[in-house]
Amino acid sequence: MAQEPQKRPRSQRADARRNYDRLLAEARTAFAEQGTGASLEDIARHANVGIGTLYRHFPNRHALMSAVFEEAVGDLLAHSRALLDDPQPCAALVTWLRAIITHAGEYRGLSRALMSASHDDSSALARCSRPMREAGSALLIRAQQAGAVRPGVSIGDLMQLTNAIALAAEETPDEPELADRLLMLTLRGLKPEGSAPAEPAPAPARDSAAA
């Protein structure tokens, strides 16, 4: 008579979850302090696990990044849904793109990774980029229907431009207004020919205490 497969002890499942949570917490800290290129070995060591345990939970760097940014992506998606009711479609689109740039700027190297993964469906980061493209597409379509953005613009191109702006801002930290200037220039270039320049909502004032 064949034996039933041995069930995994409940304590092991709890240990695995604790390891996962510790790795995620250490990765958030490391990525925020050192950028997304932080050593995975150091992350595992600070989480008090071996590198093999890290790879069992996160097969590669992009999988770990995707898990770290999952909550922030959820916030951005919720923000995009709220902006669908904004009476000014162009301002709503700009507000959301600004939020993406701000998020990408929290982790050095994130914008570059998102750019490289944008056409790679096998990357774990596609789990983030797909819903983001869908959310952005809804805002873009509203802006196009309002005549604020030319019809041929795709959300893929716009997301790449946004990531490029975030990367430029990351590499020029002594120009805090650079990202907003580049975003405004981008939006003006996307407007239909012959239309009046749009006046999207201004960027929120920077908190001098946080600067």
C-alpha positions in Angstrom: 0.0 0.0 0.0 1.5 3.3 -1.1 2.2 5.8 1.6 0.6 9.2 1.5 3.0 12.0 0.8 4.3 13.6 3.9 2.6 16.9 4.7 4.8 19.9 5.2 4.8 20.8 8.9 2.8 23.9 9.8 5.8 25.4 11.5 7.8 25.2 8.3 5.2 27.1 6.5 5.3 29.8 9.2 9.1 29.9 9.0 9.0 30.3 5.3 6.6 33.2 5.6 8.8 34.8 8.2 11.8 34.4 5.9 9.8 35.9 3.0 8.8 38.9 5.1 12.3 39.5 6.4 13.8 39.3 2.9 11.2 41.8 1.7 11.9 44.2 4.5 15.6 44.0 4.0 15.3 44.5 0.3 13.1 47.6 0.7 15.8 49.1 3.0 18.7 48.1 0.8 17.0 49.3 -2.4 16.1 52.7 -0.8 19.6 53.2 0.6 21.8 51.7 -2.2 19.5 51.4 -5.3 18.1 48.4 -7.0 21.5 47.1 -7.7 22.1 46.3 -4.0 23.8 43.0 -3.2 21.4 40.1 -2.9 23.9 38.3 -0.8 23.9 41.2 1.7 20.1 41.3 1.7 20.0 37.6 2.5 22.6 38.0 5.3 20.8 40.8 6.9 17.6 38.8 6.8 19.5 36.0 8.6 18.9 33.5 5.8 21.2 31.9 3.1 21.2 33.1 -0.5 19.6 29.8 -1.5 16.6 30.8 0.6 16.4 34.1 -1.1 16.4 32.5 -4.5 13.7 30.0 -3.5 11.4 32.9 -2.7 12.6 35.3 -5.5 14.2 33.5 -8.5 16.0 36.6 -9.7 16.5 40.3 -8.9 13.5 41.4 -11.0 11.2 39.0 -9.0 12.4 40.6 -5.7 12.0 44.1 -7.2 8.5 43.3 -8.3 7.6 42.1 -4.7 9.1 45.2 -3.2 7.2 47.6 -5.4 3.9 45.7 -5.4 2.3 48.0 -2.7 3.5 51.2 -4.4 2.1 49.9 -7.7 -1.2 49.2 -6.0 -1.3 52.8 -4.7 -0.5 54.2 -8.2 -3.3 52.1 -9.7 -5.8 53.3 -7.1 -4.6 56.9 -7.9 -5.2 56.4 -11.6 -8.8 55.1 -11.0 -9.6 58.2 -8.8 -8.2 60.5 -11.5 -10.7 59.1 -14.1 -13.3 61.4 -12.5 -11.1 64.5 -12.9 -12.9 67.1 -15.1 -9.6 68.0 -16.7 -8.3 64.9 -18.5 -4.9 66.4 -19.4 -4.2 67.6 -15.9 -5.2 64.1 -14.6 -2.8 62.4 -16.9 0.0 64.8 -15.9 -0.7 64.3 -12.2 -0.5 60.5 -12.6 2.7 60.6 -14.7 4.2 62.9 -12.0 3.3 60.3 -9.4 5.1 57.6 -11.4 8.2 59.7 -11.7 8.2 60.4 -7.9 7.8 56.7 -7.2 10.7 55.7 -9.5 12.9 58.4 -7.9 12.6 56.7 -4.5 14.8 53.8 -5.7 17.9 54.4 -7.7 18.0 52.2 -10.8 14.2 51.5 -10.8 13.5 53.6 -13.9 16.3 51.9 -15.9 15.0 48.5 -14.9 11.5 49.4 -15.9 12.7 50.6 -19.3 14.6 47.4 -19.9 11.7 45.2 -18.9 9.0 47.1 -20.7 9.1 44.8 -23.8 10.1 41.7 -21.9 7.0 39.7 -20.9 9.2 37.1 -19.2 10.5 39.6 -16.7 8.8 39.6 -13.3 8.6 43.4 -13.5 6.0 42.9 -16.3 3.7 42.0 -13.4 4.0 45.7 -12.5 4.2 47.2 -15.9 1.1 45.5 -17.5 -1.5 46.9 -15.0 0.3 50.2 -15.1 0.0 50.4 -18.9 -3.7 49.6 -18.7 -4.3 52.2 -16.0 -2.3 54.8 -18.0 -4.1 53.9 -21.2 -7.5 54.8 -19.6 -6.1 58.3 -18.6 -4.4 58.8 -22.0 -7.6 58.0 -23.9 -9.5 60.5 -21.9 -6.9 63.2 -22.7 -6.9 62.2 -26.4 -10.7 62.4 -26.5 -10.5 65.9 -25.0 -8.1 66.9 -27.7 -5.2 67.5 -25.3 -3.0 64.7 -26.8 -2.6 63.7 -30.4 -4.3 60.5 -31.4 -1.2 58.5 -32.5 0.4 58.6 -29.0 0.6 55.1 -27.4 0.7 54.4 -23.7 3.9 52.3 -24.3 5.7 55.3 -25.7 4.4 57.6 -23.0 5.5 55.2 -20.2 9.0 54.9 -21.8 9.2 58.7 -21.9 8.2 58.9 -18.3 10.8 56.4 -17.2 13.4 58.3 -19.2 12.5 61.5 -17.4 12.8 59.7 -14.1 16.2 58.4 -15.1 17.3 61.9 -16.2 16.2 63.3 -12.8 17.9 60.5 -11.0 21.2 61.3 -12.7 20.8 65.0 -12.1 20.0 65.2 -8.3 21.1 68.9 -8.1 18.2 70.0 -10.4 15.0 69.1 -8.4 12.8 70.8 -11.0 14.2 69.0 -14.0 11.7 66.1 -14.0 8.7 68.6 -14.1 10.3 70.7 -16.8 10.9 67.6 -19.0 7.4 66.3 -18.3 5.9 69.7 -19.4 8.0 69.7 -22.6 6.9 66.1 -23.3 3.2 67.0 -23.0 3.6 70.1 -25.2 5.2 67.9 -27.8 2.3 65.4 -27.7 -0.4 68.0 -28.2 -2.2 68.0 -31.6 -0.8 70.5 -34.1 -2.4 73.9 -34.0 -3.9 73.5 -30.5 -3.3 76.0 -27.8 -0.6 75.1 -25.2 -2.2 73.2 -22.2 -1.8 74.5 -18.7 -1.7 71.3 -16.6 -1.9 71.4 -12.9 1.4 72.7 -11.3 3.6 70.4 -9.4 2.9 70.3 -5.7 5.2 72.4 -3.6 8.2 70.6 -2.3 8.4 70.2 1.4 11.5 72.2 2.4 11.9 70.1 5.6 12.1 66.9 3.5 14.5 68.3 0.9 
